[in-house]
Amino acid sequence: MSWEVVIGLEVHCQINTDTKAFCGCSTEFGAEPNTQTCPVCLGMPGQLPVLNTVAVDKTILTGLAINAHINLESKFDRKNYFYPDLPKGYQISQFAVPLVVGGYIDIPTKDGGEKRLGITRIHMEEDAGKSMHEGLDAVSHIDLNRSGVPLMEIVSEPDMRSADEAIAYLKQLHQLIRFLGVSGADMEKGQFRCDANISVRRPGEPFGTRTEMKNMNSFRFIKQAIEFEVLRQIEIIEDGGEVVQESRLWDSVKCESRSMRSKEEAHDYRYFPEPDLPPLRVSQQEVDAIKAGMPELPGQLRKRFETEYGLSSYDADVLTQTLESAAWYESLVAAHPADPKRCANWMANELLGRLNDAGKDLSESPVSAARLAELLNRIGDNTISGKAAKDVFDAMMESTDSVDAIIEAKGLKQVSDSGAIDAIILEVMAANPAQVEGYRGGKDKLMGFFVGQVMKASRGTANPGMVNQRLLELLKG
Amino acid sequence: MEIDVRKVAMLSRIRLTDDEAAELGPQLSSILGYVEQLGKVDTDGVPPTAHPHDAAMPLRANVVTNGNRREELQAPAPKTESGLYVVPKVIE
């Protein structure tokens, strides 16, 4: 009998504001420890929190982008627990009435369709500080620069049925967040963190007991952790045991999870309304204004690229991974409008491939869209072959010489003069009399041999179309 | 309403002697019992009160107003090292 996997995800996403959620401290990453704190985010007695307006707007924008309902009145609560990186002894969060409720994300399915995954809510809260244990014996070190940085927690419905669906959801959400510009969403910097609630059941039966997997900071680890946990649970049940509801910590080095039961016991958060903050009220007009300023979303952009530029869904997907890359592509097409598909091929395969190899970002590309367009124009007007263009492109990545100067210097200008091509062909024929005889005797396959020889003799500069045409003519004899 | 005074003390990180626990348990239970009377009020159709003042929340502009005050702010800490707070080892 088969097992069905049930997964729900909680994503903590750092909102990219200049200042913290409730005070005027900087949120800049990488500052000297404890240099970005004040009495509010240190939890000193008598300090009052005041909410950051941009954090509110960005949470609303995210809610609108997932087709959620925005609560015009929402509330804040205290989530109480003791930990040295939480100076107040509680985290300000939204429990009873969050800012955003409902919504969904559509993920592509293997059969080319879409699956809709529900989102329960998005609430605002503040981050804790950072604890460091490594290399320390009897102590831990605490940096509170991150204490009070605004987060949104995006909670999904338990709608995912495999690790792959969970990853597809996370990638889609991650991309959306970056498009909206509401978070850097850099996983290595902890700006996009995921906890997974996982259970298994026989199809059609009620949900099984779930466990919560924590501490997964890359898509690869999340997939591994979910797959590990699913197998662990199935094994327990098939051996006649019962899954215990608990939090488990993923160890990406050992590739296994372990129970956090010690922490579990203390987890009675005793939520209660935050007395220091009156309700958060936003007007429908404010929500509408945020909606009006919403950028084109990845899904819309992908579809537009397919219809407007005739791209394959794969290319459209690659080029719309970030707003920046979509904009880069569109300025390339604007400068080389003759062939949007050629633009897509060159950008996706040649440019992004080379940048990736060099460990560079599109923003660090040594070749601008305008310059790449110049090269594509030279392919378009038959000055160079597509193959020679790759050599030119390699040179362009290293130098700022003009495209035409590089073509000239490398002697790659395509030969489309039939006299010159005929001369090369005749030379090749003279050097290979046996093959000429064979071809004339009916061995058509030798055509490929002649094309290769002529291209080689011309060092790739002969126009391939013309070589074919002239070879057919001259080989006839 | 019975209250588990040991659990409450543990959650609040307050150490109680047995005598204190025996004394405080019934006291806390009776306080909760007193407040529980509110449950008898018919609140159908009454919107929940989120805050005693019927005020909307004022918001803060997203502008950095605080500088580095580490030295001053860390002065009361029992122990620091290289700008970090030093606490007894915590690891999960």
Boltz contact constraints between the chains, C-beta under 6 A:
constraints:
  - contact:
      token1: [A, 17]
      token2: [B, 62]
      max_distance: 6.0
  - contact:
      token1: [A, 18]
      token2: [B, 62]
      max_distance: 6.0
  - contact:
      token1: [A, 18]
      token2: [B, 64]
      max_distance: 6.0
  - contact:
      token1: [A, 19]
      token2: [B, 62]
      max_distance: 6.0
  - contact:
      token1: [A, 19]
      token2: [B, 64]
      max_distance: 6.0
  - contact:
      token1: [A, 24]
      token2: [B, 64]
      max_distance: 6.0
  - contact:
      token1: [A, 24]
      token2: [B, 65]
      max_distance: 6.0
  - contact:
      token1: [A, 24]
      token2: [B, 66]
      max_distance: 6.0
  - contact:
      token1: [A, 25]
      token2: [B, 66]
      max_distance: 6.0
  - contact:
      token1: [A, 26]
      token2: [B, 64]
      max_distance: 6.0
  - contact:
      token1: [A, 33]
      token2: [B, 83]
      max_distance: 6.0
  - contact:
      token1: [A, 33]
      token2: [B, 84]
      max_distance: 6.0
  - contact:
      token1: [A, 34]
      token2: [B, 70]
      max_distance: 6.0
  - contact:
      token1: [A, 34]
      token2: [B, 83]
      max_distance: 6.0
  - contact:
      token1: [A, 35]
      token2: [B, 68]
      max_distance: 6.0
  - contact:
      token1: [A, 35]
      token2: [B, 70]
      max_distance: 6.0
  - contact:
      token1: [A, 38]
      token2: [B, 66]
      max_distance: 6.0
  - contact:
      token1: [A, 50]
      token2: [B, 60]
      max_distance: 6.0
  - contact:
      token1: [A, 51]
      token2: [B, 59]
      max_distance: 6.0
  - contact:
      token1: [A, 52]
      token2: [B, 60]
      max_distance: 6.0
  - contact:
      token1: [A, 52]
      token2: [B, 62]
      max_distance: 6.0
  - contact:
      token1: [A, 53]
      token2: [B, 59]
      max_distance: 6.0
  - contact:
      token1: [A, 54]
      token2: [B, 62]
      max_distance: 6.0
  - contact:
      token1: [A, 75]
      token2: [B, 50]
      max_distance: 6.0
  - contact:
      token1: [A, 82]
      token2: [B, 13]
      max_distance: 6.0
  - contact:
      token1: [A, 84]
      token2: [B, 87]
      max_distance: 6.0
  - contact:
      token1: [A, 84]
      token2: [B, 90]
      max_distance: 6.0
  - contact:
      token1: [A, 133]
      token2: [B, 91]
      max_distance: 6.0
  - contact:
      token1: [A, 138]
      token2: [B, 89]
      max_distance: 6.0
  - contact:
      token1: [A, 139]
      token2: [B, 86]
      max_distance: 6.0
  - contact:
      token1: [A, 139]
      token2: [B, 89]
      max_distance: 6.0
  - contact:
      token1: [A, 140]
      token2: [B, 87]
      max_distance: 6.0
  - contact:
      token1: [A, 140]
      token2: [B, 89]
      max_distance: 6.0
  - contact:
      token1: [A, 140]
      token2: [B, 90]
      max_distance: 6.0
  - contact:
      token1: [A, 141]
      token2: [B, 84]
      max_distance: 6.0
  - contact:
      token1: [A, 142]
      token2: [B, 85]
      max_distance: 6.0
  - contact:
      token1: [A, 142]
      token2: [B, 87]
      max_distance: 6.0
  - contact:
      token1: [A, 143]
      token2: [B, 84]
      max_distance: 6.0
  - contact:
      token1: [A, 260]
      token2: [B, 92]
      max_distance: 6.0
  - contact:
      token1: [A, 263]
      token2: [B, 92]
      max_distance: 6.0
  - contact:
      token1: [A, 268]
      token2: [B, 11]
      max_distance: 6.0
  - contact:
      token1: [A, 277]
      token2: [B, 57]
      max_distance: 6.0
  - contact:
      token1: [A, 278]
      token2: [B, 51]
      max_distance: 6.0
  - contact:
      token1: [A, 278]
      token2: [B, 53]
      max_distance: 6.0
  - contact:
      token1: [A, 278]
      token2: [B, 55]
      max_distance: 6.0
  - contact:
      token1: [A, 278]
      token2: [B, 57]
      max_distance: 6.0
  - contact:
      token1: [A, 279]
      token2: [B, 50]
      max_distance: 6.0
  - contact:
      token1: [A, 280]
      token2: [B, 57]
      max_distance: 6.0
  - contact:
      token1: [A, 281]
      token2: [B, 56]
      max_distance: 6.0
